[in-house]
Amino acid sequence: MTILIALLALGGLTLLLALMLIIANKKLYVYEDPRIDVVEGMLPHANCGACGYPGCRPFAEALVKEETLPGKCTVSSEEGRKEIASYLGVDAGSEEKRVARLACAGGINVAINRANYEGMSSCRGAALISGGGKGCSWGCLGHGDCEVVCDFDAISMNAFGIPVVDEAKCTACGDCVEVCPKDLFSIHPISHRLWVACKSLDAGDGVLEDCEVGCTACGKCAMDAPNLISMVHNLAVIDYSKNHQTQVPIQRCPTGAIVWIDEKEGVIKGAEAKKIIRKGKLKMGES
């Protein structure tokens, strides 16, 4: 009899809990559009944030809610964006691909290190020790933190310790921007091919004592393109709201600090830029 009462009590409690779960499920249930899973499956799963959302899942939710367009995903192929648009019955839209750009070209063959840093191979670590030891206090330290944090293998260090961005692989996630202690990276539309590869605010030929490719604030680029380029704090600044599809400003730059980043040929310097043929490390007093 005692066992029977215990079984009935346990069964009643189980039934009560089951009823409570059923009621709670109905009351608290949040409907989720099944199309979200389908759209998420069509996305590249890069979770890079280039679309403006924290990941592919939130972006898929926004697409289904028609809060954005498939074209915002610059990592997907054109076919992939069209597939999503066709599935949702919306316009694919378009968004110019954005990439990371580096405002420095001062590798070990053209820039002086005035102190030897010994410690963890990290730009952030080196920057804490008197700025890293590089003669140009604005320059790239070359330890490759940006290469390490890039999950898309879009950044590699060249033979002179300067990061090189692969435009095809770059998703504009911004991780390199956050990790660089010198704030040398920024995200730009890929059409921004006229570029100032320097961030030094010093002026005059004294700049060349630390870096042969630094901007000396000579102002020739601003003179040749006055409506496009201005000198701000001894550094050339490009107004990308103007027509910047021109290589005129790079032609008279004596150091090649302002360049054209060609889609196929890479970095192009002007006719009057000093030719750098040194393959080894630049030593103090050498020019």
Sequence and secondary structure as in RCSB ss.txt:
>XXXX:A:sequence
MTILIALLALGGLTLLLALMLIIANKKLYVYEDPRIDVVEGMLPHANCGACGYPGCRPFAEALVKEETLPGKCTV
SSEEGRKEIASYLGVDAGSEEKRVARLACAGGINVAINRANYEGMSSCRGAALISGGGKGCSWGCLGHGDCEVVC
DFDAISMNAFGIPVVDEAKCTACGDCVEVCPKDLFSIHPISHRLWVACKSLDAGDGVLEDCEVGCTACGKCAMDA
PNLISMVHNLAVIDYSKNHQTQVPIQRCPTGAIVWIDEKEGVIKGAEAKKIIRKGKLKMGES
>XXXX:A:secstr
 HHHHHHHHHHHHHHHHHHHHHHHHHHH     THHHHHHHHS      TTSSSSHHHHHHHHHTTSS GGG SS
S HHHHHHHHHHHTS       EEEEES    TTTB BSS   SSS HHHHHTTGGGSBSSTTS   S HHHHH 
TTS EEE TTS EEE TTT     HHHHH TT  EEEEETT  EEE       SGGGGGTBTTS     HHHHHS
TTTEEEETTEEEE TTS    SGGGTT SS  EEEEETTTEEE  TTS      S   TT  
